[in-house]
Amino acid sequence: MKRFFFEVAGSPVSQPRQRHRVIVANGKAFATNYTPAKDPVNTWKAYVREAAKAKRVEVLRGPVIVEISFYLPRPAALMRKKDPDGLIPHAGAKDLDNLYKAVTDALIGIAYQDDKQIHECHVNKWYHEKDGAPRAVITLMGE
């Protein structure tokens, strides 16, 4: 089984809801879904792709196992002396499934042919350590 491990520096960004528009072409109207080009998720996905390429991640065939730990920015209210130095579980506003979706979408064609190959995932989110920084740690396993 192949295993790829890499870290993406920067504050993780959630996949936003898709926008919709109606396009009329050749007298027929149809709806399309899109993510706005200037949305911050596009930059985050580019960071994920570059980190995977830097670690020479190969396209996995067959079932894939994904493990992702998100380390989100720690608010000033949790940086006081009395607060723990290590990781603190994050139960805040960023939805775990939307963070996960942004990463798995970014890795299509780089780590696997399609995200439907993912058959198992382990995902968590934390506030980073007092001396740490926001990031995502990603592990991919498969054949």
N, C-alpha and C positions, 0 to 999 in steps of 0.2 A: 504494500500500500504506500502510495506517495503521500508526503506530508509537506505542506508549505506554510510557513509562519512569517508574518510580517506586521509591521506597525505603521499606522498612518498618523502623522502629526497634525494637530489642528483640532478645532472644535467640531465634533460630529454634527451633521445637519440632517434633519428628517426629510423624507420624501414628502412633498406637499400633495394635496389633492390635485387631480388632473383638471385642467381647464378644458372647456368645450367651445367649439365654434361650428357654425354651419357654413359650408362652402358650396357655392353654386358653380358647376362646371358643365358645359354643354347642355344647359337647360335643366340639369338634375341637381337637386340639393342633397348633400350628405353631411353628417356630423363627423368631426375629428376631435381627438383628445390630444393634449399637448402640455408640456411643462414650459412656462415662459423662459426664454433664453437667458434672461438676467437673474433668474432665481439662484440663490446661494447654493442650492443642492447641486447644480451643475459644476461648480468649482470643487465642491467636496468630492463628487464622483470622479473628477479628473485627478485629484490627489490620491484617491483609492486606486485608480488604474495605474498611475505612475509608481506608487509604492509596490504594487504587485509585479509590474514589469521590472522594477529595480531588483526584486528578489528572484527574478526569472521563473515566475509561476508558469506552469505548463497547463494546457487545456486538458482537463480530466475527462475521461470517458466513463460512462456508467454512473452509478450512485455516488453522491458526494456528501460528505459530512462537513458542516460549517460550524465553527465556534467563533463568536465575536464578543469581546468585552469593550463597552464604550465607557470612556472616562470623560465625563462632562465637566465644564467649568464649575469650580467651587465658589459659591457666593461668599461675600465678605462676612456674612453672619456666621459662617462655619469656619472662619480663619482665626477665631479668637484663641487665646492661650488655653482655655478650658476645653476646647474642641479637640477630638482625636486627631492625631497626625496622619493616620492611614486613610484608607478608603472608607467612604460612607455610602451605603446603598442609596440610590437615587430613585425617588418615587414621585418625581415632579412632572412638569408639563410635557416634556418630550416623550411621545409614545414610542415604546420599544419596537413595535412592529414597523413603524415608519422609518426609524433609524436603520433597522435590519434591511428593509426594502431598498433603501438608497444604496447600501453596500452591495447587496446581491445583484441588483440591476447593473451597477457599475462593473461587475466582474464577468458579465456575459461576454463570451467570445475571448476572454483572457484566461479565466480559471476553469470554465466549463462552457459547453456549447449553449446551454439554456438553463435558466434557474429552476426549471422543472426537474432537473437531475438531483436537486437537493432532497435527500430523503431523511436527513436528521440535522437538527440544529440546536445549539446551546448558545443563548444570548443573554447578556446581563448589562446593566448600566449602573455606574457609580459616579460619585463626585470624586475627582482626582485627589491625590495626597496633597498635603500642605506644600510640600516641596516639589510636587509633580506638575504636569501640564495636561491639557485636554488632548485626547488621542483615541484611537481605536486599535485594538489588537485583534488580528484576524488569523485563524488557523483553518486550513482547508485540507481535507483528506479524501483520497479516492484512488482509482486506478487510471 
